[in-house]
Amino acid sequence: MVPANRQWQEQTGAEPARHELAPTAERIIKAARRILVKKGYPSLTMQEIEKESGVNRALVHYYFGSKAGLVEALVETLFEDPAFGYSDAVVQAPEGEERRKALLAWLRRIVRDRRSGRMLYELLPHFLRSRRLRTHVAGLYSAYRDFDGQCLAAGVAGVGQGDRERLGALSVAVVEGLGIQLAVDPDGFDEEGAYALWEEMVAVYLTAKEGAAAVHDKRAKRPRGGRDT
């Protein structure tokens, strides 16, 4: 979650989760991220971190306590990265079609972000083993589903809370699912075509909802005993 996004925090009550790191700790985190992207989790050793960061491994223990503590910090800072957090540009877009387009464009960039995607998939098995991290990340996913659902359905009549929740859940699933497939098969997978179809599906769904709401309103306003003309 990006704390600069004040509007979304005010609208939803979401609390910023960003952890401010000391410059040396930030340097260690950045080095660990580079290792994950270039070499994968097995290479994330204290020796490799010391070599990549230029920081004595004793300071890794000082700031993070252990490799497990470093992994926790990596997970938390990854989800607080602007590539994964909330987008100010989306929230600041006018409610309705413009906000929807802004969100879909931003999510398309997330799908293409192979670096952040690679880090997420390298770390996923490890935070699944930690109850504390699972709880933390589950809360973030819940907030992301809410964010996507609210932005996609903003200004559309006939979309209820349950519809927004399901739409948000599908949005998160599509973005991460396409990201996984792109990471596995970067040359052969057509993520552009698949994502374009998702955009079409969203448009069709929202149009149908709005149309159904308009019919319902027309019937509700018809005088009792009257007939459609």
Secondary structure as GFF3:
##gff-version 3
##sequence-region A 1 229
A	DSSP	alpha_helix	6	12	.	.	.	ID=ss1
A	DSSP	alpha_helix	23	39	.	.	.	ID=ss2
A	DSSP	three_ten_helix	41	43	.	.	.	ID=ss3
A	DSSP	alpha_helix	46	53	.	.	.	ID=ss4
A	DSSP	alpha_helix	57	64	.	.	.	ID=ss5
A	DSSP	alpha_helix	67	79	.	.	.	ID=ss6
A	DSSP	alpha_helix	88	92	.	.	.	ID=ss7
A	DSSP	alpha_helix	97	112	.	.	.	ID=ss8
A	DSSP	alpha_helix	114	128	.	.	.	ID=ss9
A	DSSP	alpha_helix	131	153	.	.	.	ID=ss10
A	DSSP	alpha_helix	161	184	.	.	.	ID=ss11
A	DSSP	alpha_helix	191	221	.	.	.	ID=ss12
###
